[in-house]
């Protein structure tokens, strides 16, 4: 459960930590009398095809050729945005907090979920996420509380996915996409709903990013090894070339590692030249050659990302940019897998 090097990076607001989200808070009308999410209500979805939301946004350079596919669905589970060390609401975020809703929507939903908006309809539930400190329990009592917090958060995610299947799926193929805490829940969700079940045939791919996914986690679902493979799982964590934090070195199980530029799970190296564009400090700007990708065993390595202002980017842990450093590569790969799935 402990991932010390991630502390400030699990915030979910990515490179462009949008301090301007506060201006959107007044738009949210979640009733404070409700403690459990009601997924029949659009307010409890951060992204949903039946409403306009930040996941619909498209970086300006990509708008001209935008051709969305409505025959496939994307179920996106967002990372931690409840990051206050003081845990003002306890171990789990409340479902009604407008400030957290705005922060989530104008950070991870805008900068991560939008990657998938050409490949399919995006569903991203709000859920009573575990606090960031749940990853770093200090006492035995903290550990018990943290585990309970993750269980409550997963119960919401599971309820949202069950509601989606019953009311919205209607036989469509499914992409699962997650990051950080989203992956903590997403790997459980894929195992419970897809691994060895009839629904596995509907799985285009599962992008389970930012948290280790053990190679033996699934019984029937394989690891993706090529760019067009379907029905498989992808995962990666990004660090500076030559760096592996202690928690990675101490992991007992070997983790799945997918190169987000070559889409191979073997020991591959892709230079910056292969990176067609990341989205980092400005959503409407694609930064070409921003990062390389080298499979270093359990993690992806890259030299320091190149973008304007990177002089202030001094961390060796690039968890915050797992998706955004490879924004266009992921976007194009999702479409490639959807096309391959349809051919099958």
Secondary structure, 3 states (H helix, E strand, C coil): CCCHHHCCHHHCCCCCCCHHHHHHHHHCCCCCCCCCCCCCCHHHEEECCCCCCHHHCCCHHHCCCCCCCCCEEEEEECCCCCCCCCCCCCCECCCCCHHHHHHHHHHHHHHCHHHHCCCCEEEEECCCCECHHHHCCCCHHHHHHHHHHHHHHHHHHHHHHHHHHHHHHCCCEEEEEEECHHHHHHHHHHHHHCCCCHHHHHEEEEEEECCCCECCCCCCCCECCCCCCCCEEECCCEEECCCCCHHHHCCCCCECCCCCCCCCCCCCEECHHHCCCECCCCCCCCECCCCCEEECCCCEEECCCCCCCHHHCCCCECHHHCCHHHHHHHHHHHHHHHHHHHHC
